[in-house]
């Protein structure tokens, strides 16, 4: 029965050691919040990077277009001065043009690549001479690291008189874009922080039924109370899960009730089997199987504790005559009456057993002395010898008792049995309806 209860998980469980207990489960709300926040943050950062890249390309293209337009206008302004080789006019135009922001250098060459005029930003190192691109007929732009170079032809009345190179720095534009990117990043972080709080609140509310269902499962697992039920909030996936969980709890509750009833039935049957295995069905006294186990225990305890105990073999006199003259039904009633009479004169610690037929055995643990056992043997004989009427007829029964002491007569169960059996036969030879104790080796045979 205990194996069955253990198999189905309804036996009492000992507390698991601390190191074997599972760790506390992590919050599903926190986990989903972190995952959603990570996805949201990655999306926002990628979006920010794409916007920054597009913004940089856009503003750079606009600066290139503005630089090309400025270079073309300057070339048109320089064309008359270059046609008449008026270098002063070229310098004046360049000086006026140098007010443009982010300008690094303006270089004017004639058709033979000769330097006509030049302006460079203060502190700028003199760059090496660069020849104009061959066959320059329209504006041409080059991007070199953090600056741009624009080449345009200087034409007058359809004739190319030279070329102009304009260099502008992109650092200011880069700083503006970076400043904008930093501001956008700060706003993105603020948005992520606000989104984290909002996600946690929303997901806690959305997952509240699932968290409640998880807590219910944990409580049921700890208390084995299968009468509890989950609360249904909405008819969604979690709601269907709650319904199925409640159905499972109901089935387990019914199954547990059936199992408990089965265990009780099996326990009652087991007690009946134990009663049949260890007790006599006629007299309700312990049987021979019980006696064999109990005498071993009594002898072992007596020898260990160095105390005194005794064994009595009791055989009924004239019992066969009762069965032959009055029938087995009367014999059974005689056995029940003899068992009641002998039990009435015993101590609570004494164990009277029926070995079979008309044979009985009495175990007397922890005796104060030998005289008490001998006095009890006389009382047993007297109790059985009292007139006994069964169905209105006097039953001529008596009792013969053999008495042996442990450890005086024997220190083991087999020896004690032999000594008590021998004493009982000595009492039979003495005339029945009496008792004899086992003779010691020094006692005379007629003692």
Secondary structure, DSSP 8 states (H G I E B T S, - for coil): -HHHHHHTT-S------GGGS------HHHHHHHHHHHHHHHHHHHHHHHHHHHHHHHHHHHHHHHHHHHHHHHHHHHHHHHHTT-HHHHHHHHHHHTTSTTEEEEEEEETTS-EEEEEE-TT----------TT--S-EEEEETTEEEEEEEEEETTEEEEEEEEEEE-HHHHHHHHHHHHHHHHHHHHHHHHHHHHHHHHHHHHTHHHHHHHHHHHHHHHH--TT-------SSHHHHHHHHHHHHHHHHHHHHHHHHHHHHHHHHHHHHHHHHHHB-TTT-SB-HHHHHHHHHHHHHHHHHHT--EEEEEEEEESHHHHHHHH-HHHHHHHHHHHHHHHHHTS-TT-EEEEEETTEEEEEE-S-S-HHHHHHHHHHHHHHHHS--EETTEE---EEEEEEEEETTT-SSHHHHHHHHHHHHHHHHHTTSSSEEE---TTS-TT-
